[in-house]
Amino acid sequence: MRPDRRVLAGALLVLAGCSYGFAGGGLPTEIRTVAVQPFENLTTDPTIAQQVNRSVRDAVEQRLGLRIVAESQADAVVTGTVRLYEPDQPVGFRGSGTGTGTRGNTVEVSKRLLRVTVDIVMTDVRNEKDLLKKRTFPADAQYDPGREAEGRRIALELLINDLVKEAQSQW
């Protein structure tokens, strides 16, 4: 049995007239500009705070759609602190040998872990209200030995994804 074309056409018209969507998430609509302050660095790596800061700036501009401006003109201000940067934790090993004595036995690290933890605060300047419920953003990334830059890239990507998700999920 085939459905009547008039019934199908009517159903399509009803569906087309429905305005279905999600509301309530994301940053307040009045937040259109942001100032991202230089991040404080509590680690021994002198470059990590600059890299995190650059990644956050790119994310709020490109992924959250906010325009970067000076603090005096901003609707929101982002501040942050890089609390932890551990780039060289061995997590994977491979070895060979007979298992008796030390002669002929070798163990090498096959995977390393990079861990970074950043505190980020985004404040609505007019209302003096925090726009993020979550403040601490940790990220771990595994990488092959000798490829720390790749591990750092992956960890920063995870951290930024978490930040964007948090900013977009505010109710």
PyMOL commands that set and color helices and strands:
alter all, ss='L'
color gray80, all
select helices_A, chain A and resi 5-17+48-63+71-73+148-168
alter helices_A, ss='H'
color red, helices_A
select strands_A, chain A and resi 33-36+40-41+67-68+76-96+106-124+129-130+136-143
alter strands_A, ss='S'
color yellow, strands_A
deselect
rebuild
show_as cartoon
